[in-house]
Structure formats: C-alpha cells, structure tokens
Amino acid sequence: MVTRPLEQSSTLSPKHLDAESFPPQLRAFMEVSKDIKAAGLLDRARWYYVLIGAAIFALLAACVTAFIALGSSWFQLIVAGALGIAFTQIAFIGHEAGHRQVLAGGKANTHLARMLSGIVGLSYTWWDSKHSRHHANPNKVDKDPDVAVDTISFLSEDAARARGLRRWITRRQGWLFFPLLTLEGLNLHLHSFKHLLLTPNLKHRPSELALLTARFVVVAAPVFLLLPLGMAFAFLGVQFAVFGVYMGASFAPNHKGMPVIARGARLDFFSKQVRTSRNIQGGWWATALLGGLNYQVEHHLFPSMPRVHLSKAREIVRSKCASLDVPYTEVPLHRSYMIVVRYLNDVGLAARDPFECPVLAQYRS
C-alpha cells in the first residue's frame, strides 16, 4: 500500500490559524490591541495637542517678555530655568510627533518632529535612529542604545571596564547621577552635532544643521547682546542645566533598574515591553510633568497612542497582565528615583579596586 504525502492529499483542506490557536502569552498583545482599537484609544487627539501647544507658546512668550523687561538683573536666571522647562516640554511633543501621535499623516508628524527637535537643539535623525532601536529591544544587551555606556555604566560588564576618571565616577555613579544630569543637555546637543557632522550619507544633513545652528544663534545672540558677559554665561548655564536635569529625570525612571534581557534571549512582544518598563503613579499631574512618559508600559506597547488616551489603556493592560500573571510595575516618582540610584550604585560595584574587600565596598555603597 502506497501512502500519499499529507500535503498532496485532495481530501484535506488547509487549517486556518486564529488567535485561539496560540498560547495565552503569545496572543496577549493581539487581544489587548483588539480592546484598545475598539475603545478608540488609537484615534488622534488634535485638540489636546493644540491646547498643550498653546500652553507652551504662552510659557515661551512669558519668558521672552520677562527677559526684555528684567534687563541686566540676576532674576534672569529664573527666566533661564523657565526656558529650560519650556524646551523640555517642546521635546515631549517632538517625541510624540516622532511616534506619529500628534497629526494624522506620517510625513506631517515627521516634519513636525524634525522642526520641534531643531527648536530644542537636537538632531531628529539622530534621535529617531537611537529611539527606534530602544523601542524594538528595550533593556536588551547590545541592542538597546539606552543601556550602552556613556559616562554612566548601566551594565556591570561595562562598569568593570571603566578606567581613569570614568572608573572613579562609575564607582559612585548612583550618587552622582542627578548632579551629572546638569551636563546632559550639553551632551545631547553634542551628540546631535556629532551625528550630523560625522555620519556618512546622511539624509537631511544640510537642513538639520541649518536648523540647529539657527536655533543656537536665536537663543544665544540676545543673551550676549543684552546681558553682561558673566550673567550671559550664567543664563545659558542654568538653561542647559535645567533642560538636562528635566530631560534625564523624565526618561530615567522608565527602564533603569528594570530587568535586563541577555544577549540572544527571545521574549514575546507583550512580555518584553511590559517586563522592562516601569510606570509612574500620579495621574494627570504626572502626565503633564513627564509628557506622558509616566505610562511607559502602555507607550511601549502602543507607541502611536496619543498621550491623553494612555490612562485608559492602562486599565486594559493591567487587567491582561493580572490574568496572565505578568509583572506590571508602577511606583511613585520618588520611589523610582531611589530604585535608579540603588541600581546604578550596584552596577558601579563592578568598577571597584580588585584588591578591595567586596563586602566593605558594598557597605560603603
């Protein structure tokens, strides 16, 4: 008797796969997505962003008015701090436009994101490349650029390789984290210019370089023309420091201290995004303060979801995590900073002197 191969049998029809044929963990994202779409949470929220844009514009107008009215006064440093806050809020909108949250069309969002990034002093192409890789593989070794060493070491293996001044910083990096953020604004600007000047075959290089150059001229020229030299440098120093601290303090609580995914490890999309992200408690005030980054779990699952809808998505995602016993992390803002500091100090122990007693080093940390 000759048996016909199964794929050649004319009596069998192909079986169509649906969500029910997958294990619960693998179909979690499909099921959550269905509920999210049914609730209309991926719809654009144009008026919401119009109101936010109007509020930011009013803040910028108030800064310009106060700057002109105060003249040569050290109260200008308050204006500089307010300007740093305004630039950070603009960066939040640029981040959302880059994720297609603000406008209906993809090109329109990209143009808006590039313009807002330039106003803040950042290269959109640099940010887009870096941030896209982060979203694809959050907290994954060798895949997520946000855990790559850059003064601060986020992995013990990087801390162990630290030498010289960076070794001294790494051993104390948890305690030095917030002071170092005062330089983060300058660091972001330098990375942007380095990317635009040194990356070969880069699209939009001329337009972004022109935009960034014009931005710094527009900001710096009135400061040096209208203020005494020392006060002008102090003004820009405060603006850079506030911008750096605000940006770093908004993005750091989201993933630092959460599980790190090893090289070669593979997780389903739902588990990968939820287990490596941390939400911040606080509701509307946290959303306004952090630009929607307080709902980091939902943002990573649905990057194109407008900020205003993230709180409703949170209820759907939390319910699914509870049913599947997937850890869902949400802590107060101050608690998240404590976790980040402790995590960085623990990582920094790898940079200790090899002849030092590890027990004493741990207690000292």
Secondary structure, 3 states (H helix, E strand, C coil): CCCCCHHHCCCCCCCCCCHHHCCCCCCHHHHHHHHHHHCCCCCCCHHHHHHHHHHHHHHHHHHHHHHHHHCCCCCHHHHHHHHHHHHHHHHHHHHHHHCCCCCCCHHHHHHHHHHHHHHHCCCHHHHHHHHHHHHHCCCECCCCHHHCCCCCCCCHHHHHCCCHHHHHHHHCHHHHHHHHHCCHHHHHHHHHHHHHHHCCCCCCHHHHHHHHHHHHHHHHHHHHHHCCHHHHHHHHHHHHHHHHHHHHHHHHHHCCCCCCECCCCCCCHHHHHHHCCEEECCCHHHHHHHCCHHHHHHHHHCCCCCHHHHHHHHHHHHHHHHHHCCCCEEECHHHHHHHHHHHHHHHHHHHCCCCCCHHHHHHHC
